[in-house]
Amino acid sequence: MLCAPGRDADGIAELTLALLLAVNRRLLVADRDLRAGHTRDERERHRSWELAGRTFGIVGGGPSARAVTWRMKGLGMRVIAHGPEAPRARPGIDRLIAEADVVSVHGVPVRDGGAIGTRGAFGIPGTGAVIGAAEFAAMKPGAIFINTARPEFHDAEALVGALKTGHLGGAALDHVPPDPHHPLLGMDNVVLTPGIGDGTYDTEVNHSRMICGDIVRLLGGEPPLHCANPEALGV
C-alpha cells in the first residue's frame, strides 16, 4: 500500500506556531475586547512573556515534530524532544515536562483503535494518556500545553483542572471538544481549532505528488519510496 508520510508536516508545524502565538499573546481575547470597545488598560491585561530564550518541549515525533523544530529555533527558543525517534536526543519525559515552558504533543502511531503513544510507549511505566494529571502538575507554573496530534494523547479533564487552578498559563488544541458545553470552550486562555492541521492546499498537492511519483516508479520497475507494506512487493 502506497502512502504519503509527512505530506502535512509543514501545515501542522505552521498551525502549532500560530496556536502558540495566539495563546501566549492572547490574540483572540485581545481582538474580541477591541471589537467590543475595550481599549483602556488593555496593554497590561494582555501582557505576556516573549518566547525567545524559552524552552519548547516536543512529546512524540514524526515529520511534524521535525518541521516544528526549526521554526521554534527560529523564534530563539531552545528545543528539547522525547519520543520514538532519535533516542540519543531524548531528555526523558519527566525532565522535558519539568524544563519546558511549552509542551507540544506531535504525531505518534496509533493501532488497534487506540494510541500506542501511551505512557508505556514513551518509556514511562503504566498505561493511559501520555499527558495526564501528574504530568500537568509537574509542568512549570504558567506553562503552555499544545496538542496538534490526537486528543487521546492527553487527559482532557486533567487539563481543565490545571487551567482552572492557574497552574498552566494556557492551552491550544486542534480538536473538537466532545460536547458543546465542554469547559474548555469557556476559557479565555484556551485556543481551539477543529482539526485543521492538515487543512492546506499544499497537503493535497504533496499527497498526490508522492503517490503519483511512486506509481511511476512501480510502472518503471523500481521500488516505491513510500510503502506501508514493502514485504508485499518483495522489497
Disulfide bonds with the S-S distance in Angstrom:
none
